[in-house]
Amino acid sequence: MKMNWLQKLAPLAVLTLVLVLNGCAKDTAGVAEKAQPTVKAETQAATTVYTGSIVGMSNKAQTVSIEVGKGADAQTHMLKFDDQTTGIEHAKSGEAAIITWEQRGDDKFALDIKPKLAKLPEGITEIKADELYQLISENKPLTLVDARPETRYNQAHLPGAINIPVPMLKEKKATVLPVDKNELLVFYCGGYT
């Protein structure tokens, strides 16, 4: 009976691991798609997409800047926005975002800004806060892992959580995880998933 419960939750542990490796790391700017404008006619506006990390926003100037690419290849693009731009609340510095934009004359205008969320593998679902609360309340056996940097963990963390920052997990892999591979692992971080 207990084993069946653990076997059912094993995919959840895999999901949370995937979220930590793909959804919490701030190096998602490397997944950027290069803009590929389509120029058909000067009067016809091309629509394209930037995927990267928001590096700045000014409400006064009505601009948002996004860094696309990684390392030496990274490029920062500044776009204007207006009252027609949707999702401006997702333009937060340091957050991964997808900006759909169009060229208007010499300026790029953001049409829509969405947070860049981790894609879940088929058959995997994420655990909601209510579900985690219930597991903890019922004293279900699990290992709760705070995947944020140690400084953030030391400021505050969920009761009973251990700290395994993403860089440590990438470096040490399974050696920092519980020996019992059937044990439920729940990872959390501070960003969008």
Salt bridges, closest charged atoms under 4 A:
ASP27 OD2 - LYS170 NZ 3.50
ASP82 OD2 - ARG104 NH1 2.96
GLU89 OE2 - HIS90 NE2 3.50
GLU95 OE2 - LYS26 NZ 3.88
GLU102 OE2 - ARG104 NE 2.84
ASP107 OD2 - LYS80 NZ 3.31
ASP112 OD2 - LYS114 NZ 3.80
GLU126 OE2 - LYS128 NZ 3.61
GLU138 OE1 - LYS140 NZ 3.90
ASP146 OD2 - ARG148 NH2 2.76
